[in-house]
Amino acid sequence: MDKKTCFTIQEIETFLFMEARLLDERRYSDWLKLFSLTAWYWVPISKEQENPYDHVSIIYDDRKLLETRLRRLNNKNIHAENPPTQTSRIIGNVTLENIDETSCIVDVSSQFQIVEFRGNRQRIFAGKIMHHLSFNRNKFFIDGKRIDLVNAEGMMEGITILF
């Protein structure tokens, strides 16, 4: 009899697609529930960056800073989100990088494209996302999320969306 693994790639893909849908629908409170209490969220300025401590980053939030970011985004009076941004995400090329079946932990690499529209302006973001996921009580939790933007080293206007 085959041993049941913690998760399948199809379950992970379903989780990633659901996360993208929550962000596109601006359901930030539900999105935050996907993160563990010790999670981090990182958008480095260069894909060569090995950690968020030695160099400046576009974004580096621990769980508390992420909660603060979401409170601001949920505030109807936030100037940077008036009118509110609309997004559409595509997630693909999902690959399992490191799997620890004993602890039910996995690193998942995926490619993404996001179309952002606000105030008659459209931008496109693309790149690679590395999710550090744990599987506990039949649920996935995001322990860390690294977003490597294709144009991270280029000039860009302020970013208010979440990746």
For each residue, the residues with C-beta under 8 A, 3 or more apart:
1:
2:
3:
4:
5: 8 101
6: 101 104 106 135
7: 11 12 104 106 135 140
8: 5 11 12
9: 12 13 94 96
10: 13 14
11: 7 8 14 15 140
12: 7 8 9 15 16 94 96 106 108 133 140
13: 9 10 16 17 91 94
14: 10 11 17 18
15: 11 12 18 19 133 140
16: 12 13 19 20 91 94 108 110 131
17: 13 14 20 21 91
18: 14 15 21 22
19: 15 16 22 23 31 34 142
20: 16 17 23 24 89 90 91 112
21: 17 18 24 25
22: 18 19 25 27 28 30 31 34
23: 19 20 26 27 28 31 87 89 161 162
24: 20 21 87 88 89
25: 21 22
26: 23 73 84
27: 22 23 30 31
28: 22 23 31 32 70 73 74 162
29: 32 33 70 74
30: 22 27 33 34
31: 19 22 23 27 28 34 70 162
32: 28 29 35 66 67 70
33: 29 30
34: 19 22 30 31 140 141 142
35: 32 39 41 63 66 141 142 143
36: 39 63 134 141 142 143
37: 63
38: 62 63 143
39: 35 36 62 63 66 141 142 143 144 145
40: 52 60 61 62 63 143 144 145
41: 35 59 60 61 66 144 145 162
42: 52 57 59 60 61 144 145 146 147
43: 57 58 59 60 146 147 148 149 152 159 163
44: 47 49 52 55 57 58 146 148 152
45: 49 55 56 57 58 152 153
46: 49 55 152 153
47: 44 128 148 152
48:
49: 44 45 46 52 54 55 57
50: 54
51: 54
52: 40 42 44 49 55 57 60
53:
54: 49 50 51
55: 44 45 46 49 52
56: 45
57: 42 43 44 45 49 52 60
58: 43 44 45 149 152 159
59: 41 42 43 159
60: 40 41 42 43 52 57
61: 40 41 42 65 66 69
62: 38 39 40 65 66
63: 35 36 37 38 39 40 66 67
64: 67 68
65: 61 62 68 69
66: 32 35 39 41 61 62 63 69 70
67: 32 63 64 70 71
68: 64 65 71 72
69: 61 65 66 72 73 162
70: 28 29 31 32 66 67 73 74
71: 67 68 74 75
72: 68 69 75 78
73: 26 28 69 70 78 81 160 162
74: 28 29 70 71
75: 71 72 78
76:
77: 82
78: 72 73 75 81 82 160
79: 82
80: 158 160
81: 73 78 84 85 118 160
82: 77 78 79
83: 118 119
84: 26 81 118
85: 81 116 117 118 160 161
86: 116 117 118
87: 23 24 114 115 116 117 161
88: 24 114 115
89: 20 23 24 112 113 114
90: 20 112 113 114
91: 13 16 17 20 94 110 111 112 129
92: 110 111 112
93: 109 110 111
94: 9 12 13 16 91 108 109 110
95: 108 109 110
96: 9 12 99 106 107 108 109
97: 106 107 108 109 130
98: 105 106 107
99: 96 105 106
100: 103 104 105 106
101: 5 6 104
102:
103: 100 134
104: 6 7 100 101 134 135 136
105: 98 99 100 132 133 134 135 143
106: 6 7 12 96 97 98 99 100 133 135
107: 96 97 98 130 131 132 133
108: 12 16 94 95 96 97 130 131 133
109: 93 94 95 96 97 128 129 130
110: 16 91 92 93 94 95 128 129 131
111: 91 92 93 126 127 128 129
112: 20 89 90 91 92 125 126 127 128 129 147 163
113: 89 90 124 125 126
114: 87 88 89 90 124 125 126 161 163
115: 87 88 122 123 124
116: 85 86 87 122 123 124 125 161
117: 85 86 87 121 122
118: 81 83 84 85 86 121
119: 83
120:
121: 117 118
122: 115 116 117
123: 115 116 157
124: 113 114 115 116
125: 112 113 114 116 149 150 151 161 163
126: 111 112 113 114 149 150 151
127: 111 112 147 148 149 150 152 163
128: 47 109 110 111 112 147 148
129: 91 109 110 111 112 145 146 147 148 163
130: 97 107 108 109 144 145 146 148
131: 16 107 108 110 142 144 145
132: 105 107 142 143 144 145
133: 12 15 105 106 107 108 140 141 142 143
134: 36 103 104 105 140 141 143
135: 6 7 104 105 106 138 139 140 141
136: 104 139 141
137:
138: 135
139: 135 136
140: 7 11 12 15 34 133 134 135
141: 34 35 36 39 133 134 135 136
142: 19 34 35 36 39 131 132 133 145
143: 35 36 38 39 40 105 132 133 134
144: 39 40 41 42 130 131 132
145: 39 40 41 42 129 130 131 132 142 163
146: 42 43 44 129 130
147: 42 43 112 127 128 129 163
148: 43 44 47 127 128 129 130 152
149: 43 58 125 126 127 152 163
150: 125 126 127
151: 125 126 154 156
152: 43 44 45 46 47 58 127 148 149
153: 45 46
154: 151
155:
156: 151 159
157: 123
158: 80
159: 43 58 59 156
160: 73 78 80 81 85
161: 23 85 87 114 116 125
162: 23 28 31 41 69 73
163: 43 112 114 125 127 129 145 147 149
